[in-house]
Amino acid sequence: MITLTLLHPIQSVPVQSWCFESESVVRIGRSNDNDVIIYSAVVSRHHVELWNQAYGWEIINFGANGTYVDDKPIAQVSVADGMTIRLGNSGPKIRIQVGATLEPSPINNLPQPEFATQNDEVSQEESTIWAVNEGIIENDEDGTLTQIDLFN
């Protein structure tokens, strides 16, 4: 199992999480065909992939603006439990946990953002859409907006 957690840009607390139990590849990017969809000016359509290899998870960058670990650009690295990646040098941060179960926790009394869901026409599975547009997180399911400035 692998858990990806989008972190608040200022407080580095969890904002949204995705768990994948048996996938061999997890794709992150702006395009709707990714497993984790993040709309941001610095995130490529197919930005990064996580591959479940026999020896552990690997992260592979495909993003034009790069993927960073500890402020250093990476091409392909092994995933370490608890590591944080950044999509682009100023983009969203994602913490990666391997083999961990997701534990709910409050986000320092911040209102919990709501997330739109969209039916995948191919598999008819429900997937979460995380819309980040120029630093604003949007819930476009019913037209309401939840805003967090990602670049301050």
BABABA-162533 format. One record per residue (C-alpha): residue number from 1; residue in one letter; z, y, x. Coordinates in pm, whole numbers, always signed. Layout:
<rs>
@i = NUM, aa = a, pz = Z, py = Y, px = X .
...
</rs>
This chain:
<rs>
@i = 1, aa = m, pz = +0, py = +0, px = +0 .
@i = 2, aa = i, pz = -74, py = +354, px = +111 .
@i = 3, aa = t, pz = +61, py = +672, px = -48 .
@i = 4, aa = l, pz = -103, py = +1012, px = +0 .
@i = 5, aa = t, pz = +102, py = +1320, px = -85 .
@i = 6, aa = l, pz = -39, py = +1670, px = -110 .
@i = 7, aa = l, pz = +219, py = +1909, px = +34 .
@i = 8, aa = h, pz = +302, py = +2261, px = -79 .
@i = 9, aa = p, pz = +149, py = +2494, px = +183 .
@i = 10, aa = i, pz = +464, py = +2697, px = +246 .
@i = 11, aa = q, pz = +758, py = +2470, px = +174 .
@i = 12, aa = s, pz = +592, py = +2138, px = +275 .
@i = 13, aa = v, pz = +741, py = +1966, px = -30 .
@i = 14, aa = p, pz = +542, py = +1715, px = -240 .
@i = 15, aa = v, pz = +313, py = +1863, px = -503 .
@i = 16, aa = q, pz = +101, py = +1559, px = -603 .
@i = 17, aa = s, pz = +86, py = +1196, px = -486 .
@i = 18, aa = w, pz = -163, py = +912, px = -509 .
@i = 19, aa = c, pz = -79, py = +544, px = -444 .
@i = 20, aa = f, pz = -337, py = +284, px = -350 .
@i = 21, aa = e, pz = -228, py = -78, px = -346 .
@i = 22, aa = s, pz = -524, py = -296, px = -256 .
@i = 23, aa = e, pz = -812, py = -65, px = -163 .
@i = 24, aa = s, pz = -988, py = -127, px = +166 .
@i = 25, aa = v, pz = -1121, py = +232, px = +180 .
@i = 26, aa = v, pz = -970, py = +551, px = +35 .
@i = 27, aa = r, pz = -1202, py = +854, px = +26 .
@i = 28, aa = i, pz = -1086, py = +1218, px = +17 .
@i = 29, aa = g, pz = -1310, py = +1519, px = -46 .
@i = 30, aa = r, pz = -1457, py = +1769, px = -291 .
@i = 31, aa = s, pz = -1710, py = +1535, px = -454 .
@i = 32, aa = n, pz = -1623, py = +1362, px = -783 .
@i = 33, aa = d, pz = -1694, py = +1018, px = -632 .
@i = 34, aa = n, pz = -1387, py = +1036, px = -402 .
@i = 35, aa = d, pz = -1057, py = +861, px = -473 .
@i = 36, aa = v, pz = -871, py = +1188, px = -409 .
@i = 37, aa = i, pz = -1064, py = +1496, px = -519 .
@i = 38, aa = i, pz = -967, py = +1830, px = -363 .
@i = 39, aa = y, pz = -1174, py = +2138, px = -439 .
@i = 40, aa = s, pz = -1122, py = +2383, px = -156 .
@i = 41, aa = a, pz = -1357, py = +2605, px = +44 .
@i = 42, aa = v, pz = -1260, py = +2421, px = +366 .
@i = 43, aa = v, pz = -1284, py = +2065, px = +227 .
@i = 44, aa = s, pz = -1620, py = +1887, px = +257 .
@i = 45, aa = r, pz = -1774, py = +1681, px = -23 .
@i = 46, aa = h, pz = -1684, py = +1366, px = +173 .
@i = 47, aa = h, pz = -1420, py = +1495, px = +412 .
@i = 48, aa = v, pz = -1218, py = +1198, px = +534 .
@i = 49, aa = e, pz = -1185, py = +823, px = +480 .
@i = 50, aa = l, pz = -889, py = +593, px = +531 .
@i = 51, aa = w, pz = -988, py = +235, px = +619 .
@i = 52, aa = n, pz = -752, py = -59, px = +584 .
@i = 53, aa = q, pz = -821, py = -267, px = +896 .
@i = 54, aa = a, pz = -657, py = -596, px = +997 .
@i = 55, aa = y, pz = -440, py = -407, px = +1249 .
@i = 56, aa = g, pz = -350, py = -117, px = +1014 .
@i = 57, aa = w, pz = -499, py = +193, px = +855 .
@i = 58, aa = e, pz = -751, py = +415, px = +1035 .
@i = 59, aa = i, pz = -842, py = +772, px = +942 .
@i = 60, aa = i, pz = -1199, py = +887, px = +1004 .
@i = 61, aa = n, pz = -1311, py = +1249, px = +983 .
@i = 62, aa = f, pz = -1645, py = +1333, px = +821 .
@i = 63, aa = g, pz = -1559, py = +1694, px = +734 .
@i = 64, aa = a, pz = -1760, py = +1986, px = +870 .
@i = 65, aa = n, pz = -1437, py = +2185, px = +915 .
@i = 66, aa = g, pz = -1255, py = +1894, px = +1078 .
@i = 67, aa = t, pz = -938, py = +1701, px = +1013 .
@i = 68, aa = y, pz = -626, py = +1783, px = +1214 .
@i = 69, aa = v, pz = -313, py = +1596, px = +1319 .
@i = 70, aa = d, pz = -45, py = +1806, px = +1488 .
@i = 71, aa = d, pz = -293, py = +2098, px = +1498 .
@i = 72, aa = k, pz = -539, py = +1889, px = +1704 .
@i = 73, aa = p, pz = -881, py = +1792, px = +1569 .
@i = 74, aa = i, pz = -939, py = +1418, px = +1530 .
@i = 75, aa = a, pz = -1250, py = +1204, px = +1493 .
@i = 76, aa = q, pz = -1085, py = +867, px = +1429 .
@i = 77, aa = v, pz = -720, py = +771, px = +1478 .
@i = 78, aa = s, pz = -476, py = +503, px = +1367 .
@i = 79, aa = v, pz = -249, py = +607, px = +1082 .
@i = 80, aa = a, pz = +120, py = +631, px = +1165 .
@i = 81, aa = d, pz = +364, py = +607, px = +876 .
@i = 82, aa = g, pz = +474, py = +957, px = +776 .
@i = 83, aa = m, pz = +197, py = +1141, px = +958 .
@i = 84, aa = t, pz = +56, py = +1462, px = +810 .
@i = 85, aa = i, pz = -311, py = +1555, px = +822 .
@i = 86, aa = r, pz = -469, py = +1892, px = +747 .
@i = 87, aa = l, pz = -817, py = +1917, px = +597 .
@i = 88, aa = g, pz = -980, py = +2198, px = +792 .
@i = 89, aa = n, pz = -780, py = +2412, px = +1032 .
@i = 90, aa = s, pz = -631, py = +2615, px = +744 .
@i = 91, aa = g, pz = -669, py = +2378, px = +450 .
@i = 92, aa = p, pz = -452, py = +2148, px = +242 .
@i = 93, aa = k, pz = -196, py = +1920, px = +411 .
@i = 94, aa = i, pz = -158, py = +1554, px = +314 .
@i = 95, aa = r, pz = +129, py = +1329, px = +421 .
@i = 96, aa = i, pz = +44, py = +959, px = +461 .
@i = 97, aa = q, pz = +296, py = +683, px = +401 .
@i = 98, aa = v, pz = +206, py = +322, px = +466 .
@i = 99, aa = g, pz = +379, py = +44, px = +275 .
@i = 100, aa = a, pz = +608, py = +292, px = +100 .
@i = 101, aa = t, pz = +682, py = +315, px = -267 .
@i = 102, aa = l, pz = +670, py = +652, px = -433 .
@i = 103, aa = e, pz = +1007, py = +802, px = -519 .
@i = 104, aa = p, pz = +1011, py = +1097, px = -758 .
@i = 105, aa = s, pz = +1186, py = +1407, px = -633 .
@i = 106, aa = p, pz = +1224, py = +1761, px = -768 .
@i = 107, aa = i, pz = +1026, py = +2033, px = -600 .
@i = 108, aa = n, pz = +1300, py = +2289, px = -539 .
@i = 109, aa = n, pz = +1309, py = +2399, px = -904 .
@i = 110, aa = l, pz = +939, py = +2489, px = -902 .
@i = 111, aa = p, pz = +753, py = +2412, px = -1223 .
@i = 112, aa = q, pz = +565, py = +2085, px = -1196 .
@i = 113, aa = p, pz = +190, py = +2150, px = -1212 .
@i = 114, aa = e, pz = -5, py = +1950, px = -1465 .
@i = 115, aa = f, pz = -314, py = +1768, px = -1351 .
@i = 116, aa = a, pz = -639, py = +1709, px = -1531 .
@i = 117, aa = t, pz = -764, py = +1357, px = -1578 .
@i = 118, aa = q, pz = -1121, py = +1251, px = -1603 .
@i = 119, aa = n, pz = -1264, py = +917, px = -1709 .
@i = 120, aa = d, pz = -1480, py = +763, px = -1441 .
@i = 121, aa = e, pz = -1798, py = +667, px = -1624 .
@i = 122, aa = v, pz = -1869, py = +376, px = -1390 .
@i = 123, aa = s, pz = -1533, py = +197, px = -1395 .
@i = 124, aa = q, pz = -1375, py = +368, px = -1699 .
@i = 125, aa = e, pz = -1059, py = +410, px = -1491 .
@i = 126, aa = e, pz = -865, py = +732, px = -1519 .
@i = 127, aa = s, pz = -853, py = +935, px = -1198 .
@i = 128, aa = t, pz = -662, py = +1251, px = -1110 .
@i = 129, aa = i, pz = -855, py = +1565, px = -1030 .
@i = 130, aa = w, pz = -681, py = +1810, px = -801 .
@i = 131, aa = a, pz = -876, py = +2132, px = -824 .
@i = 132, aa = v, pz = -818, py = +2370, px = -537 .
@i = 133, aa = n, pz = -1055, py = +2663, px = -548 .
@i = 134, aa = e, pz = -1011, py = +2926, px = -278 .
@i = 135, aa = g, pz = -636, py = +2870, px = -265 .
@i = 136, aa = i, pz = -574, py = +2841, px = -639 .
@i = 137, aa = i, pz = -479, py = +2508, px = -796 .
@i = 138, aa = e, pz = -626, py = +2482, px = -1143 .
@i = 139, aa = n, pz = -556, py = +2254, px = -1436 .
@i = 140, aa = d, pz = -891, py = +2270, px = -1605 .
@i = 141, aa = e, pz = -827, py = +1995, px = -1861 .
@i = 142, aa = d, pz = -735, py = +2233, px = -2141 .
@i = 143, aa = g, pz = -810, py = +2568, px = -1979 .
@i = 144, aa = t, pz = -457, py = +2643, px = -1864 .
@i = 145, aa = l, pz = -399, py = +2732, px = -1500 .
@i = 146, aa = t, pz = -118, py = +2646, px = -1265 .
@i = 147, aa = q, pz = -150, py = +2865, px = -957 .
@i = 148, aa = i, pz = -20, py = +2812, px = -605 .
@i = 149, aa = d, pz = -146, py = +3024, px = -318 .
@i = 150, aa = l, pz = -244, py = +2770, px = -51 .
@i = 151, aa = f, pz = -321, py = +3016, px = +222 .
@i = 152, aa = n, pz = -7, py = +3231, px = +256 .
</rs>
